[in-house]
Amino acid sequence: MSTTAAVTFWDGVYAARPAAGDPRPNARLTETVTGLPPGDALDLGCGDGGDALWLAGQGWQVTGIDISAVAVERLAALARSHGLGDRVITVRHDLHASFPPGGFDLVCAHYLHTPCELDRATVLRSAAHALRPGGRLLVVDHGSAAPWSWNQDPDTRYPSPQEVAAGIDLAPETWTVERADTPRRIATGPGGHTAEVTDHVLLIRRTA
């Protein structure tokens, strides 16, 4: 799938969703980041913007990127309406082509799954290298499909956090895996529908 087709696909996904006035942050983000000193954060695939807004509200300077112009324009508007426009930068960015420049204290990638061409291992390796010493990379993947997910393929395989870490292939003397588990939670989808889902959580800290 070309970049143009990928943009069209994801613009269609977000345009089909009603814009949320106060999108919720992901539970794995809040449980991981609460208590950490604020710094510079990069939100890969910012989507509806709940994570970026929550981080900005906690004092982080956030760069939110997405391949969808619909997503980044909505996030920019939400940041302004929440009085957080000075803490949130939004950029339409194609991770298949390049990685955003800069150094970060936190990089988060929540549900960075796509039917489009994307070398996730390379993207996540670049994310780890973009961390400053002491910074963390939080990768949260689907371990199961919610009923409202765009991907309802019953043959979808969800790699474990340990497999994702192995694929990134980081030097242990520089990066440390702090968490790799598969917790379950009750998720809320469009229209208030709920379902139990599994998350695959990987947290890596740059130690040097």
N, C-alpha and C positions, 0 to 999 in steps of 0.2 A: 504494500500500500504506500503510495507516494505521500510526501509531506502535505500536498494540497488535499489529498483524500483524507489524511489523518485529521487535518484542521476541520474539514467538512464534517467528519464523523463526530468529533468531540464538540464542535459548535452545536451540532444537532442534539447531542446528549444534553448539554446544559440549557440550550434554548427550550427544550421540551419540559424542563423542570421549572416550576414557579420560583422566582427569586425569593430567597429567604431573607427577611429583614434582620434576623438575629440568628445566623447559623450556628449550630453547636460545634464545639471542638471535639475531636476524637478522644475517647476515653483513655486510650493508651498514651496519648500525648500528655494529657493533664496529669496522669499518675506518674509519668516519668519526669516531667519538667518542673512540677511544683517543688519549690525549695531550691532550685538551681539559681545562681546569680544571673540576671539578664545580660545578654550580650547581643551579638549579631546572629540572626537565624535565617536559614534558607528553606523555604517550603516548596518542595518539588511536586508539581501537580497540585496547585493550590485549590482547584475545584471551586466549591461553593464558598470557601473563604473562612470557614469557622476556625480552623487552626491558626491561620495568620492573624485573625482578629483577636483571638484569645491570647496569643503570644504578645502581640502589641499591647494589649491591656495589662499584661504582666510586666511591661517595661522593656520588652525586647524590640530591637530594630529588625524588621522583617522584610525580606525580599520574597515575594510570592510569584512563582512562575507557573505558567501552564501553556500548552500548545493552543488552547482555545482562547480566542479573543473575547468571546462571550464571558468566559470565566474571569479573566483578568480585569475586564471592564467592570464587571459586577463587584469584584473585590475592591477595586479602587473607589467605586461609588460608596460601598459600605464603609470603608475606612474613613472616608470624609464624613459620612453621616454619623459615625460613632465618635467623631472628634479624634481619630487616630491617623489622619492623613499624613502627619509628619513622621509616623513610625512605620508606615507600610509603603513599600515600593512594589509596583506590579509590572511584570514584563512578560510579553508573549514570547515564549522560547521553545524551540524544538530540541529536546534532549537527544534525539536521534542524530542531530547534526553537530551539536557542541554542548559544552557545559558552561554554566554562568561563571564569570570571573569573580575573584575575591576570596577572602578568608572568613570562616564562620566558626562560631562557638557551638552551633547546633544546626544540623541538617536533618530534616524530617521528610520521609517519603512514605505517605500513607496510601496504600492500595494503588501503587503505581503499576497497574495492570492495563494492558491495552491490546486490541486486536491488530494494531498497527506495528510496523517493524520498529523494534527497540531492543538494543543490546543492554539489558538491565544490569548485567554484571559490570560492564564498562561504566555505565552511569553511576552505579553505587560505588565503584572503586574511585571514580573521579570525586564523588562526594566525600569519601573518607580522606582523600588527599587534600580536599579543600578545608578540612578542619584545622583549627589552631590547636596547639598542645592543650590537652584537657577537654577539648571539644568532643561532642557526641554525635553519632549518626544513629537515628532511630528509623528503622524500617519496619513497617507494619503491613503485612500482606493478608489477603483473604486465605483462610483455611477451609472455608466452605462458602457456598453461594447463598445470599439472601434471596427471598422470593422476588424482590424488586430489582435485582442486579441485571445489568445489561447482558451479562454472560450467563446463560442458562444451559450451557453445554454439559451434559452429564458425564462426559469423558474428561473434563478438565482435571488436571493434576496440579495439586498445590504443593510446591517444594517446601520442605521443612526449613525452619530458621537455620539449622545447622548446614543444610545444603546451600542455602543462600550465602551464608558466611564462607563456605568452602569455595563457592563460585567467585566471590569477590577476591579471595586469595590474598589477604593482607599479611604483612610480616608481623609475627607475634611480638617482636621486640618494639614495635611502634604502635600497634593497635591491640586493644584488649576487648574481647567479647564479654560484656557485663551481664547480658541477659539473652537467652534464647529459649523461648517456651511457646506454648500453644494454648493460651487461656480462652475460655468461652465467655460470652456475654449476651445480654438481650439487646438487640439493635432495634432502632426505630427508623422506619423508612417513610416514603412519601405517604401522605394521608394519615400518618400516625400509626400505621401498621407495625407490628413488632414480630421479631423472630429470633431464635437463639442461633448465634453464629460463632465460628471459631476464628480467632486471630492468630497469625504467626508473627511473633514479636522478636526482633533482633535489635539489640542495643550495643553499639561499638564505641569505645572511647579511644581517642588518640592520646597516647601516653608520652610521646616524645616528638 
